[in-house]
Amino acid sequence: MTDFEADLERFLAQYDLPQLTAESRDGWVRFVRLYSKVVEDIPVFALEAVRQRGPVAATKPIEHIASVTVHLDDAKGTIKEAGFEDFLYRMRWVIEGRDGKFGEISVYNSFTLREPEVE
């Protein structure tokens, strides 16, 4: 995800678009949630032809993964404490191995909806 974030920052700068943190310090976390909603439930397949071209070829090939599917689970409510209101969500990465077995990795994240008012 670090490379994705850096590539997106470069793209935004190249076209004189505001950075994700221009409006909110946790802009990247907000973007990841929205992006996850777009690609949610759509498997990404690790195909041999895709791995052999472009900048991906410079990384270690994906040998054991057949596909990855992202699922997004929003918390039922927000957390309100000390004037802050935070929104929580979980990204579940369901990974299918080339051997037909499945595994899952969960990533929990949050961003601030409301901060205390400064007097």
C-alpha positions as CSV (number, residue, x, y, z in Angstrom):
1,M,0.0,0.0,0.0
2,T,3.0,2.3,0.6
3,D,3.8,2.2,-3.1
4,F,0.2,2.8,-4.1
5,E,0.1,5.9,-1.8
6,A,3.3,7.3,-3.2
7,D,2.2,6.7,-6.8
8,L,-1.1,8.4,-6.1
9,E,0.7,11.4,-4.5
10,R,3.0,11.7,-7.5
11,F,0.0,11.5,-9.9
12,L,-1.9,14.2,-8.0
13,A,1.1,16.5,-7.9
14,Q,1.8,16.0,-11.6
15,Y,-1.7,17.2,-12.5
16,D,-1.7,20.0,-9.9
17,L,-4.5,18.3,-7.9
18,P,-4.8,18.6,-4.2
19,Q,-3.1,16.0,-2.1
20,L,-5.3,13.6,0.0
21,T,-4.2,15.4,3.1
22,A,-5.2,18.8,1.9
23,E,-8.6,18.6,3.6
24,S,-8.0,16.1,6.3
25,R,-4.8,14.7,8.0
26,D,-6.2,11.2,7.6
27,G,-7.1,11.7,3.9
28,W,-5.2,8.5,2.9
29,V,-7.2,6.3,5.3
30,R,-10.5,7.9,3.9
31,F,-9.3,7.3,0.3
32,V,-8.4,3.6,1.0
33,R,-11.9,3.0,2.4
34,L,-13.6,4.6,-0.7
35,Y,-11.3,2.8,-3.1
36,S,-12.0,-0.5,-1.3
37,K,-15.7,0.1,-1.8
38,V,-15.1,0.4,-5.5
39,V,-13.1,-2.8,-5.8
40,E,-15.0,-4.7,-3.1
41,D,-16.0,-8.3,-3.9
42,I,-14.1,-8.2,-7.2
43,P,-11.3,-10.8,-7.2
44,V,-7.9,-9.6,-8.5
45,F,-6.2,-12.5,-10.2
46,A,-2.4,-12.9,-10.2
47,L,-1.9,-13.8,-13.9
48,E,1.5,-14.8,-15.3
49,A,1.2,-12.2,-18.2
50,V,0.5,-9.4,-15.8
51,R,3.4,-10.2,-13.5
52,Q,5.9,-10.2,-16.3
53,R,5.5,-6.7,-17.7
54,G,5.8,-3.2,-16.3
55,P,7.1,-2.1,-12.9
56,V,5.6,-5.2,-11.3
57,A,8.1,-7.4,-13.0
58,A,10.8,-5.8,-10.8
59,T,9.3,-7.3,-7.6
60,K,9.3,-10.9,-6.5
61,P,6.8,-12.9,-8.6
62,I,3.6,-14.0,-6.9
63,E,4.1,-17.7,-6.8
64,H,1.5,-19.1,-4.4
65,I,-1.4,-16.6,-4.7
66,A,-4.2,-17.1,-7.3
67,S,-6.4,-14.3,-6.3
68,V,-7.2,-11.6,-3.7
69,T,-10.7,-10.3,-2.9
70,V,-11.2,-7.3,-0.6
71,H,-14.3,-7.0,1.6
72,L,-15.2,-3.9,3.6
73,D,-17.0,-4.0,6.9
74,D,-18.0,-0.7,8.4
75,A,-18.6,-0.4,12.2
76,K,-22.2,-0.2,13.2
77,G,-21.6,3.1,15.0
78,T,-18.9,5.7,15.6
79,I,-16.8,6.3,18.7
80,K,-17.3,9.6,20.5
81,E,-14.8,10.6,23.1
82,A,-13.4,13.9,24.3
83,G,-15.1,15.9,21.5
84,F,-13.8,13.6,18.8
85,E,-16.0,11.3,16.6
86,D,-14.2,8.5,14.8
87,F,-15.4,6.1,12.1
88,L,-14.0,2.6,12.1
89,Y,-13.9,0.0,9.4
90,R,-12.2,-3.3,8.6
91,M,-10.8,-4.4,5.3
92,R,-10.7,-8.2,4.9
93,W,-8.4,-9.6,2.3
94,V,-9.5,-13.0,1.3
95,I,-6.6,-14.8,-0.4
96,E,-6.9,-17.9,-2.6
97,G,-3.8,-19.9,-3.0
98,R,-2.9,-21.7,-6.2
99,D,-3.4,-24.9,-4.1
100,G,-7.1,-24.0,-3.7
101,K,-6.8,-23.1,0.0
102,F,-8.1,-19.8,1.4
103,G,-6.7,-17.5,4.0
104,E,-7.8,-14.1,5.3
105,I,-6.1,-11.0,6.6
106,S,-8.0,-8.3,8.4
107,V,-6.8,-4.7,8.6
108,Y,-8.6,-2.3,11.0
109,N,-8.6,1.4,10.5
110,S,-10.3,4.6,11.5
111,F,-10.6,8.2,10.6
112,T,-11.9,11.3,12.4
113,L,-15.3,12.6,11.4
114,R,-15.4,15.4,13.9
115,E,-12.8,17.1,16.1
116,P,-13.4,19.2,19.2
117,E,-14.2,22.8,18.5
118,V,-11.4,25.2,19.3
119,E,-12.4,28.3,21.2
